[in-house]
Amino acid sequence: MAIAMDVSTRTAIDATLNALNPTMSQEALMQRLQANMLRRSLQAQQEQAETLMKMAEGKGQNLDIRC
C-alpha cells in the first residue's frame, strides 16, 4: 500500500515530522529523514550496479577477437 503525500513545502514536512515523533527536535527528525532517503537511494544504485555487472559477465558467451 503506497501513501502519497505532498511534501513540496517546509510546513508539510514539519507537520509530518511532528506527527511521527513530537518529542524529537525537528532538526533531528529532518536529519533522520534525509539519512533514510540517502540510504534508499544508495540501495537502489547498488541494485542497478549489480544488474549491470551481471549483464557484463557474459556467461556462456564466446568472444572471437581476431585482428
GROMACS elastic network, one bead per residue, 0.5 to 0.9 nm:
[ bonds ]
;  ai    aj funct       b0    kb
    5     8     6  0.89550   500
    5    12     6  0.88357   500
    6     9     6  0.78611   500
    6    12     6  0.72024   500
    6    13     6  0.86984   500
    7    10     6  0.73149   500
    7    11     6  0.82984   500
    7    12     6  0.54402   500
    7    13     6  0.56513   500
    7    16     6  0.86804   500
    8    11     6  0.87257   500
    8    12     6  0.72046   500
    8    13     6  0.79085   500
    9    12     6  0.54594   500
    9    13     6  0.66545   500
    9    14     6  0.88398   500
   10    13     6  0.51375   500
   10    14     6  0.61167   500
   10    15     6  0.85902   500
   11    15     6  0.60407   500
   11    16     6  0.85229   500
   12    15     6  0.51157   500
   12    16     6  0.62021   500
   12    17     6  0.86350   500
   13    16     6  0.50856   500
   13    17     6  0.61352   500
   13    18     6  0.85852   500
   13    30     6  0.83777   500
   14    17     6  0.50978   500
   14    18     6  0.60941   500
   14    19     6  0.85258   500
   14    26     6  0.68838   500
   14    30     6  0.83756   500
   15    18     6  0.51519   500
   15    19     6  0.61449   500
   15    20     6  0.86658   500
   16    19     6  0.51204   500
   16    20     6  0.62544   500
   16    21     6  0.88737   500
   17    20     6  0.51113   500
   17    21     6  0.63783   500
   17    22     6  0.73987   500
   17    24     6  0.89233   500
   17    26     6  0.66496   500
   17    29     6  0.62562   500
   17    30     6  0.73559   500
   17    33     6  0.86545   500
   18    21     6  0.54307   500
   18    23     6  0.80498   500
   18    24     6  0.82038   500
   18    25     6  0.85880   500
   18    26     6  0.71977   500
   18    29     6  0.85334   500
   19    22     6  0.62084   500
   20    29     6  0.87745   500
   21    24     6  0.60213   500
   21    25     6  0.86634   500
   21    29     6  0.79782   500
   22    25     6  0.75445   500
   22    26     6  0.83250   500
   24    27     6  0.83064   500
   24    28     6  0.65806   500
   24    29     6  0.66303   500
   25    28     6  0.53076   500
   25    29     6  0.63573   500
   25    30     6  0.86149   500
   26    29     6  0.50538   500
   26    30     6  0.59711   500
   26    31     6  0.85409   500
   27    31     6  0.61846   500
   27    32     6  0.86207   500
   28    31     6  0.51203   500
   28    32     6  0.62374   500
   28    33     6  0.86420   500
   29    33     6  0.60891   500
   29    34     6  0.85566   500
   30    33     6  0.50435   500
   30    34     6  0.61529   500
   30    35     6  0.85632   500
   31    34     6  0.50730   500
   31    35     6  0.60810   500
   31    36     6  0.85894   500
   32    35     6  0.50634   500
   32    36     6  0.61843   500
   32    37     6  0.86230   500
   33    36     6  0.51683   500
   33    37     6  0.62247   500
   33    38     6  0.86545   500
   34    37     6  0.50596   500
   34    38     6  0.61242   500
   34    39     6  0.85258   500
   35    38     6  0.50894   500
   35    39     6  0.60752   500
   35    40     6  0.86524   500
   36    39     6  0.50006   500
   36    40     6  0.62240   500
   36    41     6  0.85618   500
   37    40     6  0.52087   500
   37    41     6  0.61673   500
   37    42     6  0.86307   500
   38    42     6  0.60970   500
   38    43     6  0.85764   500
   39    42     6  0.51053   500
   39    43     6  0.61860   500
   39    44     6  0.86689   500
   40    43     6  0.50441   500
   40    44     6  0.62133   500
   40    45     6  0.86409   500
   41    44     6  0.51608   500
   41    45     6  0.62656   500
   41    46     6  0.86615   500
   42    45     6  0.50483   500
   42    46     6  0.61088   500
   42    47     6  0.86162   500
   43    46     6  0.50464   500
   43    47     6  0.62184   500
   43    48     6  0.86460   500
   44    47     6  0.51336   500
   44    48     6  0.62628   500
   44    49     6  0.86627   500
   45    48     6  0.50233   500
   45    49     6  0.61362   500
   45    50     6  0.86202   500
   46    50     6  0.61635   500
   46    51     6  0.86127   500
   47    50     6  0.50862   500
   47    51     6  0.62436   500
   47    52     6  0.86770   500
   48    51     6  0.50894   500
   48    52     6  0.62297   500
   48    53     6  0.86253   500
   49    52     6  0.50601   500
   49    53     6  0.60941   500
   49    54     6  0.86004   500
   50    53     6  0.50593   500
   50    54     6  0.61994   500
   50    55     6  0.86322   500
   51    54     6  0.51737   500
   51    55     6  0.62894   500
   51    56     6  0.87059   500
   52    55     6  0.50212   500
   52    56     6  0.61536   500
   52    57     6  0.87238   500
   53    56     6  0.50095   500
   53    57     6  0.62292   500
   54    57     6  0.52831   500
   54    58     6  0.76232   500
   54    59     6  0.86768   500
   55    58     6  0.64569   500
   55    59     6  0.87746   500
   56    59     6  0.86769   500
   58    61     6  0.55610   500
   58    62     6  0.84510   500
   59    62     6  0.87347   500
